[in-house]
Each structure stands twice: as C-alpha cells, then as structure tokens.
Amino acid sequence: MESSDRSLFNMTPPMRMALFLGATGIGMIAGAFISFSIVSALLHISMADMQKVIMQPEYASMAQFANALASIIAFGLPSIAVAFFTKGSLAANIGLSPIKSYQQIGIVILLAIVGLILSGALGSLTEKIPIPSDFKNWAETIEAQYKKAMLSMTHMTSLVDLGYALLAVAIIPAFIEEVYFRGSLQKILTDWTGKPYVAIILTAIFFSAIHFSYFGFLSRMALGIILGCIYYYTKTIWLPILLHFLNNGIAIVTLYTVRENPTNVDKIMDDNLPIYWGGVALIGIYFLLRQLKNSNPDAGLEKSI
C-alpha cells in the first residue's frame, strides 16, 4: 500500500517521533487494559485479582496470551501509525524487505550464539559494579519478580506447551519488538540525527531500559546494538527478528529440557560467564558484523564500523 504525496505523509523526523511517542503511550495503556480485560473475563475473576492468579503455573498459557496481546497492541500500534503516515509503502517503512542471501542468515545465527556468550559475561560484569545498597535491594526485588513471571509464563509439561511458549515468548515478541525498535524508532532517530550509530546506541539503551532490569541492562543493551547493526547493514527487519527469536527461543528450549529439575532451572536463570569471555565474544562479534556489512555492499553504509 503506497501513501500519497499529501503533506501529512511528508512529516519531518521530529513530527514522526512525536506521533510515535504519542501512539506508544496510547498503545501501552490500551494493550494492558484490553489484555487484562479479556483474561479477567475468560477466568471469571476481577481485574484486581488477575495479576496474582495468572502467576500460577497452571495459568501459564493465559499469561502468555496476555503478554503477547499486550505487546502486539503496545508496540504494533505506534509502528503501524508511523509507517502508515510516512511516504512510501507500509511494508517498506517498517523494514519488511527480503533477505539478500543465505550467507546473511548464517552470519546472524553465529551472531546469536556469540551474543549469548557476551550476554553472560556482561551479566558477571554488572554484578561487580558497586552500587548503593538501597538501589541493589530494589534491583534484586525487581529481578526476582521478573524471574518469577518468566518461570510462570514458561511453565511447560509437554511439547505442546513448548510450542505455545515459543510462539508467545519468542516469535511474537521478536517480530513486534524489532518492528518497533529497529524498524521504527531506530529509523526515525537515524533520519533525525543523520548519525546511524548514534541512533543504534540510543535505540539499544531504550530497548534495554524498557525491560526494567538493572542486572540485565548491559546484556540487553549489547543485544540491542547488535540488532541495530544488523538492521542498518542489511536493510531488512527479518534478520534482527531471526536473532531476537534465537536469543529468546534458545532460553525457552533450555528451560524446557531441565523443567523437571528446579535446581537446574534456577542455575540457568542466574548463571553468568567469566568476564574474560566477553572479550572473546566481542572479537567474534566484530568480525561477524564486518562480514555482514560486506555482504551488502550496495546499501550506502558509512565506511567505519
């Protein structure tokens, strides 16, 4: 669907950002209200009791549904709004361009694996950063709540449960969040600042901050930078979606394989890697991103990585 040449479709980047942020606020409120209302009606419970009820393992599929629906509305609405009111086709405006080669897919798969190593090392680094005790207690409380919610949503007893978890926690968030952060926000910031790497870093910071996790902040920010570089170098949102899916999907499959041993589940959720592995991972990521950049020589990229 192509937009017209009316002035509405020729918005400046600041105007697009204002529309994007406004739609984000509306989407978050609407997403939470709609998903909570549907779940409340299906379970015949009050809105006040719903949060406590769906945290129980037997309601894992309902929690997955609520989380996925809220994400679709909260992140999908602003992305579609900005893409629709921007000159050009809706699909192109959110990065739905075809992947250029199988080589790019292979590089992204390797980046996903090396990225997990970097994430583990950054987790160890975060734990060694001195912070005030009050802030640390707050951060640990938030982390415990996040871990409890994730374990509730990924409670799996069969392959069918695994399939639902992959759909709700890996596939849908990967698509929706990448369209929102890389396909929309990063693109607006790039057009506004004229500096792609500044846009990549700012988007990665917001991407990590919105997850409200201090101990996972550096890991998610690093993941966001990698995702941003992939999108910038390849000009297609499908490859960041692939890496995002692999990052979430590997964790879900791993939790499924140890589901009958609570000790191993806790270890997987809390375990990190030695910091020196981060240096090894950074070298690997650097060379893989160079390979990815060189695989798309006609993209009009900056010379320096």
VENKA-V763695 format. One record per residue. N is the residue number from 1. PHI is phi in whole degrees, 0 to 359 (* if undefined). Layout:
n = <N	N>
phi = <PHI	PHI>
This chain:
n = <1	2	3	4	5	6	7	8	9	10	11	12	13	14	15	16	17	18	19	20	21	22	23	24	25	26	27	28	29	30	31	32	33	34	35	36	37	38	39	40	41	42	43	44	45	46	47	48	49	50	51	52	53	54	55	56	57	58	59	60	61	62	63	64	65	66	67	68	69	70	71	72	73	74	75	76	77	78	79	80	81	82	83	84	85	86	87	88	89	90	91	92	93	94	95	96	97	98	99	100	101	102	103	104	105	106	107	108	109	110	111	112	113	114	115	116	117	118	119	120	121	122	123	124	125	126	127	128	129	130	131	132	133	134	135	136	137	138	139	140	141	142	143	144	145	146	147	148	149	150	151	152	153	154	155	156	157	158	159	160	161	162	163	164	165	166	167	168	169	170	171	172	173	174	175	176	177	178	179	180	181	182	183	184	185	186	187	188	189	190	191	192	193	194	195	196	197	198	199	200	201	202	203	204	205	206	207	208	209	210	211	212	213	214	215	216	217	218	219	220	221	222	223	224	225	226	227	228	229	230	231	232	233	234	235	236	237	238	239	240	241	242	243	244	245	246	247	248	249	250	251	252	253	254	255	256	257	258	259	260	261	262	263	264	265	266	267	268	269	270	271	272	273	274	275	276	277	278	279	280	281	282	283	284	285	286	287	288	289	290	291	292	293	294	295	296	297	298	299	300	301	302	303	304	305>
phi = <*	266	278	272	264	296	302	301	271	248	296	287	306	299	292	296	294	298	297	297	292	297	294	295	300	297	297	294	294	294	298	295	294	293	295	295	295	295	295	300	291	294	266	58	229	283	299	294	269	297	302	289	291	286	282	282	305	292	252	301	295	291	295	297	299	297	295	294	296	298	293	300	286	294	261	285	303	295	295	292	300	293	295	292	267	244	299	118	282	301	297	294	291	252	87	279	265	291	287	284	201	293	301	297	297	298	296	294	298	295	299	297	292	293	297	295	295	299	299	296	292	292	298	294	298	300	294	268	285	290	222	302	298	297	294	297	297	298	296	292	295	298	295	296	294	296	298	298	294	294	295	294	290	255	291	228	239	209	295	296	299	299	297	297	296	296	294	279	252	242	289	296	299	299	291	295	291	289	298	289	281	275	290	245	299	299	294	297	295	295	295	286	272	73	235	302	286	296	297	298	291	298	295	295	297	294	303	285	297	290	275	52	222	294	290	255	297	296	297	288	294	297	300	297	294	298	299	296	295	301	294	295	283	252	60	224	280	295	286	301	299	299	295	299	298	298	300	285	295	299	296	293	297	298	298	295	291	247	300	269	234	303	297	292	299	298	295	294	292	255	286	233	251	303	300	298	294	296	297	298	295	299	297	298	296	303	289	293	293	297	297	294	297	289	283	226	292	261	276	70	270	295	288	268	279>
